Amino acid sequence: MGISEIIFISASLAMDAFAVSICKGLSMKKLDWKKAFIIALYFGAFQGLMPVIGYFLGATFSDLVTSIDHWIAFALLSIIGGNMIKESFDDEEEKRNDNVDFKTMIVLAIATSIDALAVGITFAFLKTNIVLSVVLIGIITFVISLLGVNIGNKFGDKFQNKAELSGGIILILIGLKILLEHLGII
């Protein structure tokens, strides 16, 4: 997997954190950069940690599934992407508060990074450079989350659904590309 694909995956994975960051920004009467930094740090750290866990899980079982790894990568990325697309059309309003205490942020960070765990499994099957991937995922999520808090504070709900929709589509297209490459079609 090339660096451009890793960057696209990183940005796509960051969309859940971006959406929650927008909500956090909406909850702030005035932008609090300290809180914005804490939010971005939690999301970036967990988004970077989860693929490592997934990678080691995937590497442990890779010998058992090497012949079908491209199908697994396609299925996982398609399921994650499909779920993100479905959520982008969900009108359910997320609970909003600007609290950044440990209990609040740990739950949000884990919830927004579960997809990254599954992507880490895919990285193991594809023998992706995990260090580069984790660094890019963490940094990109941090920056996107910081922007999300700022955008949420200034512009509101306008971008949340579009970000999730775009991220979902990108993940499905990357999964399709992996499958087509392994089948020798492209």
C-alpha positions in Angstrom: 0.0 0.0 0.0 1.4 3.4 -1.0 1.7 6.6 1.0 -1.1 8.3 -0.9 -3.5 5.4 0.0 -2.4 5.6 3.6 -3.1 9.4 3.6 -6.5 8.8 2.1 -7.3 6.1 4.7 -6.0 8.4 7.5 -8.3 11.2 6.4 -11.2 8.8 6.0 -10.7 7.3 9.4 -10.5 10.9 10.9 -14.0 11.7 9.7 -15.8 10.3 12.8 -13.4 12.2 15.0 -14.0 15.3 12.8 -17.8 15.0 13.3 -17.5 14.7 17.0 -15.0 17.5 17.1 -17.5 19.7 15.3 -20.1 18.9 17.9 -17.6 19.7 20.7 -16.9 23.1 18.9 -20.6 23.7 18.6 -20.9 23.3 22.4 -18.3 26.0 23.1 -19.7 29.5 23.5 -16.2 30.8 22.6 -13.5 28.7 21.1 -11.2 27.3 23.9 -7.9 26.4 22.2 -6.8 24.4 25.3 -9.9 22.2 25.0 -9.6 22.0 21.3 -6.0 20.7 21.7 -7.1 18.1 24.3 -9.9 16.9 22.0 -7.5 16.6 19.0 -4.8 14.9 21.2 -7.3 12.2 22.4 -8.6 11.5 18.9 -5.2 11.5 17.3 -3.6 9.2 19.9 -6.4 6.7 19.8 -6.8 6.8 16.1 -3.0 6.0 15.9 -3.1 3.3 18.7 -6.0 1.2 17.4 -4.4 0.2 14.1 -1.4 -1.1 16.0 -3.6 -3.4 18.0 -5.4 -4.4 14.8 -2.1 -5.0 13.1 -0.8 -7.3 15.7 -4.1 -9.2 15.8 -4.0 -9.5 12.0 -0.3 -10.5 11.9 -1.0 -13.2 14.4 -3.7 -14.8 12.2 -2.2 -13.8 8.7 -1.0 -17.3 7.9 -4.5 -18.7 8.2 -6.0 -16.1 5.8 -3.3 -15.2 3.3 -5.2 -16.6 0.3 -8.3 -14.5 1.1 -6.7 -11.4 2.7 -7.7 -9.1 -0.2 -11.4 -10.2 0.2 -11.1 -9.5 4.0 -9.6 -6.1 3.3 -12.3 -5.3 0.8 -15.1 -6.5 3.2 -13.8 -4.6 6.2 -13.2 -1.4 4.4 -16.6 -1.7 2.7 -18.4 -2.4 5.9 -16.7 0.5 7.7 -17.3 2.8 4.7 -20.9 1.7 4.3 -21.5 2.4 8.0 -20.0 5.8 7.7 -22.3 6.6 4.7 -25.3 5.3 6.6 -24.4 7.5 9.6 -24.1 10.5 7.3 -27.8 10.3 6.5 -28.8 9.8 10.1 -30.7 12.7 11.5 -30.1 11.7 15.1 -28.6 14.6 16.9 -25.5 13.8 18.9 -25.3 14.8 22.6 -23.3 18.0 22.8 -21.2 19.2 25.6 -17.8 20.8 25.8 -16.5 18.7 28.6 -13.0 17.3 28.0 -12.5 15.3 31.2 -10.9 11.8 31.0 -14.1 9.8 31.3 -15.9 11.8 28.5 -12.9 11.8 26.1 -11.8 8.2 26.6 -15.3 7.0 25.6 -15.4 9.3 22.6 -11.9 8.4 21.5 -12.5 4.7 21.7 -15.9 5.0 19.9 -14.4 7.1 17.0 -11.4 4.8 16.6 -13.0 1.3 16.4 -12.8 1.6 12.6 -9.1 2.1 12.9 -8.7 -1.2 14.7 -10.3 -3.0 11.7 -8.1 -1.1 9.3 -5.0 -2.2 11.3 -6.0 -5.8 10.7 -6.2 -5.0 7.0 -2.7 -3.4 7.2 -1.3 -6.6 8.6 -2.7 -8.7 5.7 -1.3 -6.2 3.2 2.1 -6.0 4.9 1.7 -2.2 5.2 4.4 -0.2 6.9 2.7 0.1 10.3 5.0 2.8 11.8 4.4 5.2 8.8 0.7 4.4 8.8 0.2 5.0 12.6 2.2 8.3 12.5 0.2 9.6 9.5 -3.2 8.4 11.0 -2.4 10.1 14.3 -1.1 13.4 12.9 -3.9 13.7 10.3 -6.6 12.9 12.8 -5.1 15.4 15.3 -5.1 18.2 12.7 -8.5 17.3 11.3 -10.0 17.2 14.9 -8.5 20.5 15.7 -10.0 22.0 12.6 -13.3 20.3 13.4 -13.5 22.0 16.8 -12.8 25.3 15.1 -15.3 24.8 12.3 -17.9 23.5 14.7 -17.5 26.6 16.8 -17.8 28.9 13.8 -20.1 27.1 11.3 -22.2 24.5 13.1 -23.6 21.3 11.7 -23.1 22.2 8.0 -20.1 19.9 7.4 -20.6 16.9 9.7 -22.7 14.7 7.4 -20.7 15.6 4.3 -17.4 14.6 6.0 -18.8 11.2 7.1 -20.2 10.6 3.6 -16.9 11.5 1.9 -14.9 9.3 4.3 -17.2 6.3 3.8 -17.0 6.6 0.0 -13.2 6.8 0.1 -12.8 3.7 2.3 -15.1 1.7 0.0 -13.1 2.8 -3.1 -9.8 1.9 -1.5 -11.2 -1.5 -0.5 -12.3 -2.0 -4.1 -8.9 -1.0 -5.5 -7.2 -3.5 -3.2 -9.5 -6.3 -4.3 -9.2 -5.4 -8.0 -5.4 -5.3 -7.7 -5.2 -8.7 -6.1 -7.5 -10.1 -8.7 -5.2 -8.7 -11.4 -7.9 -6.5 -12.9 -5.9 -3.3 -12.4 
